[in-house]
C-alpha cells in the first residue's frame, strides 16, 4: 500500500482547499427587449425573446 513518506504541511493542505476551487457566479446579460438581467445565450424569462425575436409567447396578466 502506498503511504505518504512525510506529513503534509498545513500550508500545502490548506492551499488545496483554498478559494481557487470555489464556484463563480453566472455571467448575466441585459435583455435588449425588456432590460431584465438573465443568463447569456438563454431565452429571457421576463419577455420570452432571444436575439430580438419572440421565442416564447408570454400570457398577459
C-alpha positions as CSV (number, residue, x, y, z in Angstrom):
1,X,0.0,0.0,0.0
2,X,1.2,3.5,-0.8
3,X,1.6,5.7,2.2
4,X,2.9,9.3,2.5
5,X,6.6,9.5,3.2
6,X,6.2,12.8,5.1
7,X,3.5,14.8,6.8
8,X,1.7,17.2,4.6
9,X,2.1,20.7,6.0
10,X,-0.9,22.8,6.9
11,X,0.0,25.4,4.3
12,X,0.2,22.8,1.5
13,X,-3.1,21.2,2.7
14,X,-4.9,24.5,3.0
15,X,-3.8,25.7,-0.4
16,X,-5.6,22.7,-2.0
17,X,-8.7,23.8,-0.1
18,X,-8.4,27.4,-0.9
19,X,-10.9,29.6,-2.8
20,X,-9.5,28.6,-6.2
21,X,-11.9,25.7,-6.3
22,X,-15.0,27.7,-5.4
23,X,-17.7,28.2,-7.9
24,X,-18.2,31.6,-9.6
25,X,-21.4,33.5,-10.1
26,X,-23.0,33.0,-13.5
27,X,-22.5,35.8,-16.0
28,X,-25.6,37.8,-16.5
29,X,-26.5,39.8,-19.7
30,X,-29.1,42.6,-20.1
31,X,-32.1,41.7,-22.3
32,X,-32.3,44.2,-25.3
33,X,-36.1,44.0,-25.3
34,X,-37.1,44.5,-21.7
35,X,-33.9,45.2,-19.9
36,X,-34.2,42.3,-17.5
37,X,-30.9,40.6,-16.4
38,X,-30.7,37.0,-17.5
39,X,-28.2,34.3,-18.4
40,X,-26.3,34.9,-21.6
41,X,-27.4,32.8,-24.7
42,X,-30.7,31.9,-23.0
43,X,-34.3,32.9,-23.7
44,X,-35.4,35.8,-21.4
45,X,-37.7,34.6,-18.7
46,X,-39.4,38.0,-18.5
47,X,-40.4,38.7,-22.1
48,X,-39.6,35.4,-23.9
49,X,-37.3,36.8,-26.5
50,X,-33.9,35.7,-27.8
51,X,-31.7,37.7,-30.2
52,X,-34.5,40.2,-30.8
53,X,-37.1,37.6,-31.7
54,X,-40.1,36.4,-29.6
55,X,-39.5,32.7,-29.0
56,X,-41.9,32.0,-26.1
57,X,-45.3,33.8,-26.2
58,X,-46.0,35.1,-22.7
59,X,-49.6,35.4,-21.5
60,X,-50.6,38.9,-20.5
61,X,-52.0,39.4,-17.0
